[in-house]
């Protein structure tokens, strides 16, 4: 393992991903800021972390070849990646007004979210796995949601894909534990606010705050700090888990 660990955060140009990337940077990690479309925002994240400590790399994480090229570039710049945060969100916003009703949904709606959630995570894990196995060390953190436990709004295709991510996470944890690699999921509530939740109505946020144990809506920094902890050596005894960060809205 390197003295200054290297973390890849997918979808890190904005929203939760940007907060996670900057939190890791603040802890001294070298950060690979993955982005797909928002180059300017990705470069801004790199500038805030520090150009010697972070790099922005464009890749559609649904595309295996682009992911492999991204990993090769990152390794050449910093060395083997030891921590991965699968955070990328593909073409979805938390808008209860425009969310399609069940009669309106198509399989393509579901497939798009499965590709963005499961396929992308698989591509990234497969690309970093050879070096993690050599190191006999790795931290893989998949970003989930509490909505499959408590669907405050029926975001059908998004929530279903994230529910599948739990099975994906636990199977990965089972197989990769022998190599010193932990695989966990960190699930937030609806976050106030990210780009994806910017269109969420105040009534929904008010309902969540009133229903949570802490009487507040979770902020991106709340979840990011837990993600950073899961990327550390201190989390070595935790794998195959879904850690929910939602101010006590749902309780396992």
C-alpha positions as CSV (number, residue, x, y, z in Angstrom):
1,X,0.0,0.0,0.0
2,X,1.2,3.5,-0.7
3,X,1.8,5.9,2.2
4,X,-0.6,8.4,0.5
5,X,-3.6,6.2,-0.5
6,X,-5.2,6.7,-3.9
7,X,-9.0,6.9,-4.2
8,X,-11.2,6.9,-7.3
9,X,-14.6,8.6,-7.0
10,X,-16.9,8.1,-10.0
11,X,-19.3,10.9,-10.9
12,X,-17.2,13.3,-8.8
13,X,-17.6,16.5,-10.7
14,X,-20.7,17.6,-8.9
15,X,-23.2,16.8,-6.2
16,X,-22.4,14.1,-3.6
17,X,-19.5,12.8,-5.6
18,X,-17.7,16.2,-5.5
19,X,-18.2,16.4,-1.7
20,X,-16.8,12.9,-1.3
21,X,-13.8,13.7,-3.4
22,X,-13.0,16.9,-1.5
23,X,-13.5,15.1,1.8
24,X,-10.9,12.4,0.8
25,X,-8.6,15.2,-0.4
26,X,-8.9,17.0,2.9
27,X,-7.7,13.7,4.6
28,X,-4.6,13.6,2.4
29,X,-5.7,11.1,-0.2
30,X,-4.7,11.4,-3.8
31,X,-8.0,11.7,-5.7
32,X,-9.1,10.5,-9.1
33,X,-12.1,12.7,-10.0
34,X,-14.1,10.8,-12.6
35,X,-16.5,12.7,-14.8
36,X,-18.6,12.1,-17.9
37,X,-19.9,15.5,-19.1
38,X,-19.1,18.2,-16.6
39,X,-15.4,18.8,-17.3
40,X,-15.4,22.4,-16.0
41,X,-16.9,21.3,-12.7
42,X,-14.5,18.4,-12.4
43,X,-11.5,20.7,-12.9
44,X,-12.9,23.0,-10.2
45,X,-13.0,20.0,-7.8
46,X,-9.4,19.2,-8.7
47,X,-8.4,22.8,-8.1
48,X,-10.0,22.8,-4.7
49,X,-8.2,19.6,-3.7
50,X,-4.9,20.7,-5.3
51,X,-3.6,19.8,-8.7
52,X,-0.7,17.8,-7.3
53,X,-3.1,15.7,-5.2
54,X,-5.9,15.2,-7.7
55,X,-6.6,14.5,-11.3
56,X,-9.8,14.7,-13.4
57,X,-10.4,11.9,-15.9
58,X,-13.3,11.6,-18.3
59,X,-14.9,8.2,-18.7
60,X,-18.4,6.8,-19.2
61,X,-18.3,4.2,-16.4
62,X,-20.8,2.1,-18.3
63,X,-18.2,1.6,-21.0
64,X,-15.6,-1.1,-20.0
65,X,-12.9,0.2,-22.4
66,X,-13.2,3.8,-21.2
67,X,-13.0,2.6,-17.6
68,X,-9.9,0.5,-18.3
69,X,-8.3,3.5,-20.0
70,X,-9.2,5.7,-17.0
71,X,-7.6,3.3,-14.6
72,X,-4.4,3.0,-16.6
73,X,-4.1,6.8,-16.7
74,X,-4.7,7.1,-13.0
75,X,-2.2,4.4,-12.1
76,X,0.4,6.1,-14.3
77,X,-0.2,9.4,-12.5
78,X,-0.5,8.2,-8.9
79,X,0.0,4.4,-8.6
80,X,-2.4,1.6,-7.9
81,X,-5.9,2.6,-6.7
82,X,-6.7,1.3,-3.2
83,X,-10.1,2.9,-2.6
84,X,-13.0,3.0,-5.0
85,X,-16.3,4.9,-4.5
86,X,-18.9,3.9,-7.1
87,X,-21.1,7.0,-7.0
88,X,-21.9,7.9,-10.6
89,X,-25.6,8.6,-11.2
90,X,-26.8,8.3,-14.8
91,X,-29.7,10.4,-16.1
92,X,-31.8,10.7,-13.1
93,X,-33.2,13.5,-10.9
94,X,-35.3,13.3,-7.8
95,X,-38.4,15.0,-9.1
96,X,-41.7,13.7,-7.7
97,X,-43.6,15.6,-10.3
98,X,-42.0,14.2,-13.4
99,X,-41.3,10.7,-12.1
100,X,-43.1,8.3,-14.4
101,X,-46.0,6.3,-13.0
102,X,-45.9,2.5,-13.3
103,X,-48.2,2.6,-16.3
104,X,-45.8,4.9,-18.1
105,X,-42.5,3.1,-17.4
106,X,-40.7,0.9,-19.9
107,X,-38.0,-1.8,-19.4
108,X,-35.6,0.7,-21.0
109,X,-36.2,3.0,-18.0
110,X,-35.1,0.2,-15.7
111,X,-32.3,-0.9,-17.9
112,X,-30.8,2.5,-18.0
113,X,-30.5,2.6,-14.2
114,X,-29.2,-1.0,-14.0
115,X,-26.5,0.0,-16.4
116,X,-25.7,3.1,-14.5
117,X,-25.6,1.3,-11.1
118,X,-24.6,-2.3,-11.6
119,X,-22.8,-2.4,-14.9
120,X,-20.7,0.7,-14.0
121,X,-19.7,-0.7,-10.6
122,X,-18.8,-4.0,-12.2
123,X,-16.6,-2.3,-14.8
124,X,-14.7,-0.3,-12.2
125,X,-14.2,-3.2,-9.8
126,X,-12.9,-5.5,-12.6
127,X,-10.5,-2.8,-13.7
128,X,-8.9,-2.1,-10.3
129,X,-9.1,-5.7,-9.0
130,X,-5.7,-7.0,-10.4
131,X,-3.7,-4.4,-8.5
132,X,-5.9,-4.7,-5.3
133,X,-5.2,-8.5,-5.3
134,X,-1.5,-7.8,-5.6
135,X,-1.7,-5.4,-2.7
136,X,-3.9,-7.8,-0.7
137,X,-5.8,-4.6,0.2
138,X,-8.8,-2.6,-1.1
139,X,-11.8,-0.6,0.0
140,X,-14.8,-0.6,-2.3
141,X,-17.7,1.6,-1.4
142,X,-20.9,1.5,-3.4
143,X,-23.4,4.4,-2.9
144,X,-26.9,3.2,-2.3
145,X,-30.2,4.7,-1.0
146,X,-32.6,4.3,1.8
147,X,-35.5,4.6,-0.6
148,X,-35.8,0.8,-1.1
149,X,-36.5,0.6,2.6
150,X,-38.8,3.6,2.8
151,X,-39.9,4.8,-0.7
152,X,-41.1,8.3,0.3
153,X,-41.5,8.8,-3.4
154,X,-41.8,5.8,-5.8
155,X,-38.7,6.4,-7.9
156,X,-39.2,3.0,-9.4
157,X,-36.3,2.4,-11.7
158,X,-33.7,4.2,-9.6
159,X,-34.7,2.4,-6.4
160,X,-34.9,-1.0,-7.9
161,X,-31.4,-0.7,-9.3
162,X,-30.1,0.4,-5.9
163,X,-31.8,-2.5,-4.3
164,X,-30.0,-4.8,-6.6
165,X,-26.8,-3.1,-5.6
166,X,-27.1,-4.7,-2.2
167,X,-26.9,-8.2,-3.6
168,X,-24.1,-7.1,-5.8
169,X,-22.2,-5.7,-2.9
170,X,-22.6,-8.7,-0.6
171,X,-21.5,-11.2,-3.3
172,X,-18.5,-9.1,-4.1
173,X,-17.7,-8.9,-0.3
174,X,-17.9,-12.7,0.0
175,X,-15.5,-13.4,-2.9
176,X,-13.0,-10.6,-2.4
177,X,-12.6,-10.8,1.4
178,X,-9.9,-13.5,0.9
179,X,-7.7,-10.8,-0.7
180,X,-8.1,-8.3,2.1
181,X,-10.6,-6.3,0.1
182,X,-13.8,-5.0,1.8
183,X,-16.9,-4.2,-0.2
184,X,-19.7,-2.1,1.5
185,X,-22.6,0.1,0.6
186,X,-23.3,3.5,2.1
187,X,-26.9,4.6,1.6
188,X,-28.1,8.1,2.1
189,X,-31.5,9.5,2.4
190,X,-32.6,12.2,0.1
191,X,-29.8,14.8,0.4
192,X,-30.3,18.5,0.8
193,X,-29.2,19.4,-1.7
194,X,-27.4,18.0,-4.7
195,X,-27.9,18.6,-8.4
196,X,-30.1,15.5,-8.5
197,X,-32.3,16.7,-5.6
198,X,-32.4,20.4,-6.6
199,X,-35.9,19.9,-8.1
200,X,-37.2,18.1,-5.1
201,X,-40.2,20.0,-3.6
202,X,-40.0,21.6,-0.2
203,X,-42.9,19.5,0.9
204,X,-40.9,16.3,0.4
205,X,-38.0,17.6,2.4
206,X,-40.3,18.7,5.2
207,X,-41.9,15.3,5.3
208,X,-38.5,13.6,5.6
209,X,-37.3,16.0,8.4
210,X,-40.5,15.5,10.4
211,X,-40.3,11.7,10.1
212,X,-36.6,11.3,10.9
213,X,-35.3,10.6,14.5
214,X,-33.0,13.7,14.3
215,X,-35.7,15.9,12.8
216,X,-33.4,17.0,10.0
217,X,-32.7,16.2,6.4
218,X,-29.3,14.6,5.7
219,X,-26.7,16.7,4.0
220,X,-24.1,15.5,1.5
221,X,-21.3,16.1,4.0
222,X,-23.0,13.7,6.5
223,X,-22.8,10.9,4.1
224,X,-19.4,11.8,2.7
225,X,-17.7,11.6,6.1
226,X,-19.0,8.0,6.6
227,X,-17.8,7.1,3.1
228,X,-14.3,8.4,3.9
229,X,-14.3,6.4,7.1
230,X,-15.2,3.3,5.1
231,X,-12.1,4.0,2.9
232,X,-9.8,3.8,5.9
233,X,-7.9,1.0,7.7
234,X,-10.2,1.6,10.7
235,X,-13.1,0.0,8.7
236,X,-11.1,-3.3,8.2
237,X,-13.6,-5.4,10.1
238,X,-16.6,-4.3,8.1
239,X,-17.6,-5.8,4.8
240,X,-20.8,-6.8,3.0
241,X,-22.8,-4.2,4.9
242,X,-25.3,-1.5,4.0
243,X,-24.6,1.5,6.2
244,X,-27.6,3.9,6.2
245,X,-26.9,7.6,6.8
246,X,-30.4,9.3,6.9
247,X,-30.8,11.0,10.3
248,X,-32.7,8.0,11.6
249,X,-35.4,8.0,9.0
250,X,-35.0,4.2,8.5
251,X,-33.5,1.9,11.1
252,X,-32.0,-1.6,10.3
